[in-house]
Amino acid sequence: MRQTGALLLLPVAVSMALSGCSSGPSMAQWAKEADRVCAEINAEVEALPKPGNDLATFDAYIGRIRQLLTTEQTKIADLDGPDGETPTSMAEYLDRQLELVADLEEAAGDGDGMRVRSLLDQSARELGPMGRATAKATGVTECATTGPVGGSADTTAAPTSSTTPAG
């Protein structure tokens, strides 16, 4: 009788052992949740009034973008990821995106239009391919694929002048 009970429990034990091999949701489940977060943030970004053609309004605009992207990064990091962590490619993409946005905000605040244009070009060169690779690796369709500083969306026109008074 003991042997029969042990044999009956064997399939249950094997099933439990196999299901314990992976923690967290599947990549597809994680991507769906990440896309929900990104769609929400993308909608907020798209709803922002477009900046004027001066560094002062661009500085305010990019500051708001930075706040939204920081929120996005936090929400995605808080998701229960495959194997318990945010996929590395997504974490690296979000980190780099925020670094470039901070650089843009600094350049705009300094009134450095040439640096702003250079950083926008750099963002398109780096974040576009990086975002596409991240999307391919993780299965996301909303994250890392659109936005003013990377992905496939048109980039925001670089401001050409400063309306900030000198001195």
MARBA-450152 format. One record per residue (C-alpha): x, y, z. Coordinates in steps of 0.001 Angstrom, whole numbers, plus 500000, padded with zeros to 6 digits. Each point is the difference from the previous one (the first is absolute). Layout:
BEGIN
XYZ;...
This chain:
BEGIN
500000500000500000;502844502374500773;501610499288496654;496743500710498141;499606503343501788;503563500960499152;499472499074496349;496843502104499867;501899503003501336;502871499638497531;498246501758497063;498982502838502326;503562500386501273;501423499987496456;497427502554498878;500804502274502936;503726499690499394;499652500878496329;497702502941500657;502496501353502526;502741500288497391;498910503482498996;498872502819502231;497790502821498863;497802500297496934;500957498907496521;501707502562497766;496747500357498026;498028500706503181;502618502491501163;500037501720496589;496215500411500122;500209501701503404;502982502128498955;498136501070496862;497041501070502142;502318502255502033;501707501356496888;496714500664498183;498854502052502994;503231502035500068;500101500353496189;496464501444500102;501069502525502634;503048500984497933;497884500388496854;497524502185501920;502700502498500968;499921503265498085;502836500016497487;502788502376500980;500542503230498183;503092500652497968;501950501355502951;502142498419502670;497927501221502940;496832498168498941;502030496989498851;501653499863503433;496582499899501701;498760497398497502;502997497703500375;499804500383503795;496443498672499894;501119497186497673;502697499078502530;497414499828502788;497740497754497934;502850497714498944;501168499733503612;496474498919500941;500032497487497142;503349498587501111;498766499638503591;496744498313498979;501796497562497698;502584499208502679;497120499298502399;498496497396497649;500607496393500904;502366499116497170;501069496709498504;502441498384502419;499051502689502518;501702502938498251;499416502513497233;501606498630496828;503519501420499732;499463501466496533;496971501993501219;501774501228503138;503004501115497935;497768501710497431;498076501928502662;503225501000501775;501556501298496772;496816501805499016;499920501831503331;503707500874499751;499463501614496603;496867501819501164;501905501394503003;502756501159497633;497378501646497758;498431501746502963;503393501271501145;500932501257496520;496657501755499564;500287501550503466;503488501242499091;498645501564496807;502238497777497855;497961499442496838;502854498313498144;500393497427502766;496226499421500070;500011499275496247;503017497728500411;498341498106502865;496765499573498035;502025498531497133;501887497770502433;496718498873501558;498614498980496623;503208498166499078;500265498141503312;496489499539501291;498330499076496721;502116496870499421;500223499260503727;496216500252500326;499391497721497023;502438497429501422;498302500225503403;496572499570498426;501222496961498078;501632498451503085;497041500540502322;496951499992497737;498802503462501009;498141502065497415;499425503260501896;503207500229502002;503288501082498447;498359500562496628;498498503486500087;500830503328501524;501674503355499583;503491498732500840;500162496631498340;498008497323498311;498148500551496766;498160503250500717;501037503189498301;502451501896502132;499007503319501467;501384502906498019;503027501425501722;499569503505501326;502114502567498248;500017502928502372;499710500924503614;497443502421501354;501663499994503383;501359503474500727;503776500185500137;501705500865503191;
